[in-house]
Amino acid sequence: MVFSMESTLYNHVLPIAANSCQNFVVLPTGAWSAGSLHPGGANVLFADGRVVFVKDSLSLAVWRSLGSRNGGEVVSDW
């Protein structure tokens, strides 16, 4: 079985608070956006244990870099 970004339960494909999409089958695949009931963004848990409110105005490129595990991106001013 080959796993891809679409077969995870969460990914950074969509921007914060975007409409999620899925295929509605037994093994759902799709793209789920981060979101919350807080207006203007979402609380995000980082791997180091901190929780940060991230604004939904964050650029998609930076958002995807924050979600990368081994892309080598350097994220500074976000």
Buried (B, 14 or more C-beta within 10 A) or exposed (E): EEEEEBEEEEBBBBBBBBEEBEEEEEEEBBBBBBBBEEEEBBEBEEEEEEEEEBEBEBEEEBBBBBBEEEEEEEEEEE
